[in-house]
Amino acid sequence: MRHSGPGRAHSGPATLNETSKAATDDQDSGRKVTKTFVIDTNVLLHNSSALFAFGKHRVIIPLTVIEELDKFKSFTDEKGRHARAVARYLDSLRSEGSLHEGIPLDSGGTIQVVQEQPVDLPGGLKEKNQDNRILMVAFQEQKSHQDVTFVTKDLNARIKADAIGVYSEDFETNKVNIDELYRGWREYSLEDSELQQLDQDGAFRPREAEKFLANEFVVFPGTERGETPLMGRYHERTNRLRLLDTEESCAWGISPLNPQQAFAMNVLLDRSISLVTLVGQAGTGKTLLALACGLQRTIDDRTYRRISVSRPIMPLGRDIGYLPGTKDEKLASWMQPIFDNLEYIFSSYLEGELKADEQLRFLLESKKIELEALTYIRGRSIPNQYLIIDETQNLTPHEVKTIISRAGEGTKIVLTGDPYQIDNPYLDASSNGLTYLVERFKGQDVFGHVTLVESERSPLSSLAVELL
């Protein structure tokens, strides 16, 4: 009897997107070649489903990896969850055969747990180092199998593997090409007839050669009326580019300073769009715009019950539990950037009225604005809220999926971040949850995305982004 992962189809990964790049090369070419993949600990801690991502090929898990996973099994975070998931699955396999000899899967591949054998590693690599012991398995496997790949998310481990002649690669499931990431907007040169129709009807059908995605924005160069050109948004159901009304683009005293900010405010205030992603460098206004529009829709329009703001806790080696005080006192340090933006909005919008800090304190105490750590989001259902997740580039695709699946009826989710400013050691600009989400959701009616390109924080901030 062949075994498949618990709760998964017996055929393994459902889509190419869930399959390792190296494992699919031969599938694409039509060749039937069995490869051997030696999996590092960090791959399984990043995504326990990696066990199912290698199709008909042979997957080897070094015994040292099991020992390292054992250290994480009691953790309450995502790493702990993945460590426990791997352990449960491997334990369920034992009834099907010997993990030492290898157990066949319905996908045609096998999973095998291998003990490291003493080998003469090249000079400079210490055998007692656990990373080197894992690498040792790939090194010894290569002596008996030509097609061996060491799969790790550790940059140094890949460098060491290459230095001793072992082919290695990153686990590229869910990776996107960051250089080709969907921007959410483009330029569109109007023909005379289209400009005439736009002036007359406020909308027109784009040329057939131009393929637009739902809720994609456009800038019409050469149509400047004042300081900025005309702008539009594509509506898929009617197949029309409709003129963007920027006169009403204002929320709690915050108005757009460039076309991309106008696009962002349009989707942030649009009740028909329930998922928004904003990507941009520091100072482009991502968090400020999200908060201002959230306040507009929650406090003034009462479309949502409350604003909930979260951001991942990415400290240097410590999590929120090591800080003194209550949960709110612990959160204060991590949420300071949110407080800075809220204080700026309140001081601008409520000038001459009730003191800004008193009003902000009132809204926080009455739970109209709620600041929460992402640690507590699992298992929750979040209905009728304006949910903002800041610094989303530090989350994995699985963590982003967990957040979005919490959305209840009437909830709008806004994810903001800079893919080039990542603190998570196992993520990069191409593999983080934010860019993965943009690539997967583009073209959906309920989704809006804008890449902001101009820093508006201050001339100094703009110069820092450009030069540093």
C-alpha positions, 0 to 999 in steps of 0.5 A: 500500500502506498501512502500519501500525506494526511488530508491531501490528494493521493496524487501529491501536489495539485498544481505546478506552483506547489512543486519544487523547481528541480523536481519539475524540470524532468516532468516538463521535458517528458523524461522519466528520471528519478532524482534524489532530494536531501531536505534540510531542516529549515525547509520543513520548518518553513513549510511542512508540505514540502514533503509532498512537493517532489512528485515521483522522486526520492526524498531523503530526510537526514536523522539530524533533521529529525533531531533538530525538528524535535527541538521545535515541537513544543514551540507555539509559533508556525515553526512549532506547528510545522515541526509537529506536522512533519513528525505526525506524518512520518509517524503515520508512515511507519505502519506502511513499512520501514522509514530506514529502507524507504516508504513508497508514496502514491505519487510514485516517489519515496520518503526515507529517513537516513542516518549519517555515515562517517565520510571524509568531508573536505577540510574545513568542515567540522563533522560535529556541526549539525548543518555539516552532518546534514550536508554529509548525507547529500555528500554520501548519497552522491557517491551512489546516485548521480542525480542528487540535490540538496534542498535548503533555504540556508544561503551558507549551506548552499555555498558549502554544498557547492564548494564540495561539489554537491548540487543545491538549490533553494526550496522554490515553492511559491516563488515569484519573479520579483522583477515582473511582479504585477504593479496594479497600474500601467500607462495607456496612450489614448487615441483621439477617439478614446479621449473624446469618448472619455471626455463625453462618457467618462469611460471607453472600451480599451483596444483589443490588443491591450489585455487588462486585469480586473481593477487594474489602474491606468495613467493616461500620459499627455492628458495633464489637467493641472499637475497630474494626468487623467487616470482610470480603472479597468472594470472587468464586468463591463470591459471599460476603462472608467475615469477615476474621480480624484476630487473625492479622494480624501480620508481624514484629512489625507489626500493623494500626492501622486497617481499611485496614492490616488489608486491606493485610496480608490481601492482602500475606500471601495466597499466592493473590494475585500482584499488590498495589497500595497507594495512600496518602499519606505515613505511611499505612504502605504500604512498612512493611507491604509489607516486614514481610509480605515478611519473614514470607513469605520468611524465616519461611514460606519461601514465596518465595526472596528479597525484591527491593526497587526504586524508580525513580531520580527525581533532579533532573536526574541519574541513578544513574551520576553518583554515585561508588562501586560500584552498591551505594554509589550505591543506598544514597542512593536506598534509604535510605527502605527501610533506614529501614523495615527497621531499624525492623522489625528493631529491633522484632522482634529485640529481645533477640536478635541485633543488628538491624543485624547480622541485616539485614546478614547477610540483605543479604549472603546475598541474601535481601533484594536492593535493585536499581535499576529500571534493570536490570530490563528483560530479566530473569525474576524467579521465586519472589520477593517483589518490592516496587516503591516510589514507583510513581507516578513510573513510566509505564504502559509501565514498569509493564507492563515490570515486571509482565511480568518476573514468573516462576512463583511471584512476588508483586509489590507496588506502592506509591505516592502519586499526589499526590506525583509527581516525573516532569515528564510524569506526574500523578495521573491518568496515572501507571502506578500509578493506570492499573494499579489501574483496569485490574486491578480485579476480577481474581482475582489482584489486590488493592488497598487505598487507605490513608487514615490516617497512622500515622507520628506525630501531627506527620506526620498534621498535616503531611499534613492541613494542608500 
